Every structure is written in structure tokens, then in C-alpha cells.
Amino acid sequence: MTEPVLNLKGVVAGYGDTTVLHGLDLTVAQGERLAIIGRNGVGKTTLLATVMGLTRLHSGTICTNGQDVSGLAAHRRVSAGLGLVPQTRDIFPSLSVEENLIAGLREDARLEEAYELFPRLADRRTNGGGQLSGGEQQMLAIARTLLGRPSLLMLDEPLEGLAPVICDMLMETFERIAADGKHTVLLVEQHTELALEFAERVVILDAGEIVEDANTEELRRDPTRIERHVGVGMGAT
Ligand SMILES: Nc1ncnc2c1ncn2[C@@H]1O[C@H](COP(=O)(O)OP(=O)(O)OP(=O)(O)O)[C@@H](O)[C@H]1O
């Protein structure tokens, strides 16, 4: 049987002594398209950061593809197949686009893959990271993470603050990445409708706990299950 790409058991985590996640159990199968939604401050970013080893894990275990990574540093988790595009994008502003990409490049990956995915980055390859528009920075952040060859690609509110035309283009790109057979995509998104459009399964976080974990169609049939945790109307929260 194929191991899940992500398996969390009893995860209690936070910052220092503060606990934000209160005992999460979550299994993500290979190839799944999962969205995590919830109001501001419920712990979505903390969950992704915890998977990457960037918070304090008080108890519980985190496994990826059958490997327990609970005690590993973030860079070792990248080698184990976990990839995060953080909300902050973390582009190096003084390095060129190409140098930013090289920073994420695994030996078996090629720079050209990034340019094939986002031709715009090829046009901008010698420009500094700090000279890019918000949309171009997001493309760079996504491409750089993909060059690390993640089996799980985690995207933290990747559409935030971007123009609708760029959001559409990025959503299409996420569809392609999810369909290529090499990646499992986990999307954290404030815009509930966009999240539901993309995902086949939706997890809702509230106050650091998973309060819904269901098939997207099932949730669509009973929107109150979303609205009671995310807000009325299922629009942007
Ligand atoms: N570095 C930090 N140190 C201490 N507390 C933090 C830190 N980052 C976040 N928190 C707290 O953890 C809780 C969860 O925040 P988190 O950013 O994970 O929520 P979120 O669901 O991603 O919200 P948003 O949609 O606003 O990004 C909040 O109470 C927040 O204040």
C-alpha cells in the first residue's frame, strides 16, 4: 500500500510555551487536492509551519511518505519531500530571479523547468527579486519550491493581494501541478469559493482544531457546515 504523503497524529504545537494547534490528526493521500480554510488566526499558517518544522512541536508525530520527520530540521524535511510556499514568499530581493531559483535547485532538477512553468520568469531572469511585481514574486516562490522536488506542495494563501488575472493564471497552474502525477497539493486559502473550486477535499480549522474534514461536494450540499466556521456566504472572509 502507498504511504500517505502526510500523516499527522495528535499534533500539539505552537510558539514557545504557547499552544496554537490542539491535537490534530490528518492524513493526506498521494495525489489528493486538499484545501485548508478557516477564519483569520485559527492556525492555518501554524499548521503548515509545523509540518515544515518551523514551530515548537509539543507532542504528536509528523510523517511524510512513511518517514517520521517530527525531529528533523526544516532543510531535512525539504529533502524528505515537503515543500512550502510561505505567505511571505521569502524572495531574496538582492539576488536575481535565476539566483533565487538556484537557491532551491535540487541536483536532479533543471532551471528550465521553472521557466517552462512560468515563461514570465525567463523574461525576468536577470532582474533582482526586489524588482518583481507581487505576481512575479509569487511565481518565483512557487517555482523555487518546485525545484526542490517536493512530493507535497503546500501553498499558504498564494493569491493574497494579487490582481484577478494573475489569480486566474495561478489557479490554472495549480491545476496543472496537481494533475501532473508527481505532486500532492495542499492549498491554504482565505477565499472559500476558490478553495472549493480547486480542492476535492476540504479541512476546516477553528481555534486550532479540525472541525470539518470532508469531500468538497458533500460540503457544497450543506453550506451551513462551512458557514458556521468560516462566515456567511462562503465568499472571501
Ligand atoms: N511567530 C508567532 N509567535 C507567536 N504567536 C504566533 C506567531 N505566529 C502566529 N501566532 C499566533 O498563532 C495563532 C494562529 O496564527 P496563524 O497565523 O497560524 O493563523 P492563520 O489561520 O494562518 O491566520 P491568517 O489567515 O491571518 O494567516 C494566532 O493567535 C497568532 O497570533
The ligand as an SDF file (V2000), in Angstrom:
LIG
                    3D

 31 33  0  0  0  0  0  0  0  0999 V2000
    5.5130   33.7290   15.4170 N   0  0  0  0  0  0  0  0  0  0  0  0
    4.4750   33.7030   16.2690 C   0  0  0  0  0  0  0  0  0  0  0  0
    4.6700   33.7920   17.6110 N   0  0  0  0  0  0  0  0  0  0  0  0
    3.6300   33.7370   18.4780 C   0  0  0  0  0  0  0  0  0  0  0  0
    2.3400   33.5830   18.1070 N   0  0  0  0  0  0  0  0  0  0  0  0
    2.0970   33.4850   16.7890 C   0  0  0  0  0  0  0  0  0  0  0  0
    3.1290   33.5370   15.8050 C   0  0  0  0  0  0  0  0  0  0  0  0
    2.5690   33.4060   14.5800 N   0  0  0  0  0  0  0  0  0  0  0  0
    1.2380   33.2840   14.7860 C   0  0  0  0  0  0  0  0  0  0  0  0
    0.9600   33.3300   16.1080 N   0  0  0  0  0  0  0  0  0  0  0  0
   -0.3860   33.1950   16.7060 C   0  0  0  0  0  0  0  0  0  0  0  0
   -0.8880   31.9050   16.4010 O   0  0  0  0  0  0  0  0  0  0  0  0
   -2.2910   31.9590   16.1490 C   0  0  0  0  0  0  0  0  0  0  0  0
   -2.5880   31.3360   14.7930 C   0  0  0  0  0  0  0  0  0  0  0  0
   -1.9960   32.1660   13.7630 O   0  0  0  0  0  0  0  0  0  0  0  0
   -1.8520   31.6780   12.2630 P   0  0  0  0  0  0  0  0  0  0  0  0
   -1.0510   32.7140   11.5410 O   0  0  0  0  0  0  0  0  0  0  0  0
   -1.3810   30.2790   12.2350 O   0  0  0  0  0  0  0  0  0  0  0  0
   -3.3740   31.7130   11.7910 O   0  0  0  0  0  0  0  0  0  0  0  0
   -3.9600   31.6960   10.3170 P   0  0  0  0  0  0  0  0  0  0  0  0
   -5.1640   30.8480   10.3890 O   0  0  0  0  0  0  0  0  0  0  0  0
   -2.9150   31.3260    9.3410 O   0  0  0  0  0  0  0  0  0  0  0  0
   -4.3930   33.2070   10.1210 O   0  0  0  0  0  0  0  0  0  0  0  0
   -4.2530   34.1590    8.8270 P   0  0  0  0  0  0  0  0  0  0  0  0
   -5.3450   33.7480    7.9230 O   0  0  0  0  0  0  0  0  0  0  0  0
   -4.4720   35.5130    9.4260 O   0  0  0  0  0  0  0  0  0  0  0  0
   -2.8830   33.9720    8.2590 O   0  0  0  0  0  0  0  0  0  0  0  0
   -2.6990   33.4280   16.2620 C   0  0  0  0  0  0  0  0  0  0  0  0
   -3.2360   33.6310   17.5430 O   0  0  0  0  0  0  0  0  0  0  0  0
   -1.3900   34.1690   16.1020 C   0  0  0  0  0  0  0  0  0  0  0  0
   -1.4100   35.3680   16.8220 O   0  0  0  0  0  0  0  0  0  0  0  0
  1  2  1  0
  2  3  1  0
  2  7  2  0
  3  4  2  0
  4  5  1  0
  5  6  2  0
  6  7  1  0
  6 10  1  0
  7  8  1  0
  8  9  2  0
  9 10  1  0
 10 11  1  0
 11 12  1  0
 11 30  1  0
 12 13  1  0
 13 14  1  0
 13 28  1  0
 14 15  1  0
 15 16  1  0
 16 17  2  0
 16 18  1  0
 16 19  1  0
 19 20  1  0
 20 21  2  0
 20 22  1  0
 20 23  1  0
 23 24  1  0
 24 25  2  0
 24 26  1  0
 24 27  1  0
 28 29  1  0
 28 30  1  0
 30 31  1  0
M  END
$$$$
